[in-house]
Amino acid sequence: MIGDFDTTIKGFNELIKKIKYYNEALTLLFWDLRTGAPKKCVGGRSEVIGMLSAEIFGLSTSEEMGEYLDYFEKEENNAGLDAVLKATVKECRKEYDKCKKIPPEMYKEYVILTSESESVWEEAKKKDDFQLFRPYLERIVKYNLEFVELWGYKDNKYDTLLDFYEPGMTVEKLDRIFAQLKERIVPLVAKISRSENAPDSTIFTKYFDPRQQEAFGLYILEKMGYDFEAGRLDESEHPFTTEIGPGDVRITTHYYPNLFSSALFSSIHEGGHALYEQNIDPELRGTPLHTGTSMGVHESQSRFWENMIGRSYTFWKCHYEELRKIFPEQFEGVSLEAFYRAINKVEPSLIRVEADEVTYNLHVMVRYEIEKALINQEIQVADLPEIWNAKMQAYLGVVPPNNQKGVLQDVHWSGGAFGYFPSYTLGNIYAAQIENAIRKEFPDLDEMICRGELLRIKAWLGDKIHRHGKLLQPAEIMKSVTGEEINPQYLIDYLENKYKEIYAL
Ligand code: ZN
């Protein structure tokens, strides 16, 4: 409680540590549920999870927390805090206000609605029945509109939602970014679709033993510098990374025996996320700053490793022989060039999660435009299937044959996660900017990658980005790493140059 300055700091630190520890327990329970907990424990375990979550919510919005925040926000007290505590107070205030501004009854109704709606969405997707999901989505949108009123907004209602995932990002900036991408990427995709030089990716559909896939994944992760003494690789339905606590950042992948490229690139992707979490300054432990600064910057780390490194020719020049040692029959007669082209095949497709690096941002653009219009009440939920299909036609030149492969494909909206989708594209844009900055630092980057010297890249990222955790805002980090604000031009140039060559455009 509030006492003299030092006692109050001590009390505040104890409180945030307690929240952090409860979170660690909760995260471990989630990881367990998703990686192989026995089926019969799920009901009981969910109750434990529910109780722990309520406990964390209670502590984060407690009267005690409110008093600490008021105290440390007073100018004379704030001046005495170090940078870590100042940022911690800001972070806790954000969370406190986010929860406190919504009446508890309303919040409870919303939690029940979203948990119901996730299972309704699953069923609706399975049955290809949008009408089943529609009333739920309508209510979720309505709640979000009310929340935005309670949270407040400046220029655009959607800004408030965006800010939860990418602090500082606005519709004004995103509109400009997507307009630039649209102008160059839509024609690029159209050109690629017409090209007669499409790579052959059927080499990945032979049989690849999952255990051997795992062995190769472990080999690559080790080269990237993933610390296996501070993490582990497991299998789950959908790949993910989770920071359970300091010294424990776990990743998962999913092995498809007849689709080799999937687990490989998802392991590299999750490995990129994990390097971020594994290399945050230990000084930030026990605070809410001991995590990535935003969803977009987090995604930049995974995309950088997955695409800029993992899908580069130089990377495979170094590692393709090792791969052929593990799968000699599968890659018999497949040259390095053919392999490189195959992992970079571009195909306008219906499903976002299966999309290549060129078309991916167009999938995100479809979702961004729809979310923005929904939250600004310019379109109705009832019209989504039609709007979705029209945008797919316009940007990718393909139209889903049903809603299962269209508007119903993603889980995000059923959980109310509006504002999340743009993070994926922001990640791609940041990744290209970061790659450019690394090239300036290491003019011999390609030779370095050829020699397998990935640890130097990992160390550079650790120093410039990872160690800061959430102490710096996304825009501050990007400015200090690249010398400029977010700029999609680097991504556009990267994609145009790379694919002009592969497709002989
Ligand atoms: Zn990711």
Boltz pocket constraint, residues with backbone or C-beta under 6 A from the ligand:
constraints:
  - pocket:
      binder: B
      contacts: [[A, 269], [A, 273], [A, 298], [A, 299], [A, 302]]
      max_distance: 6.0
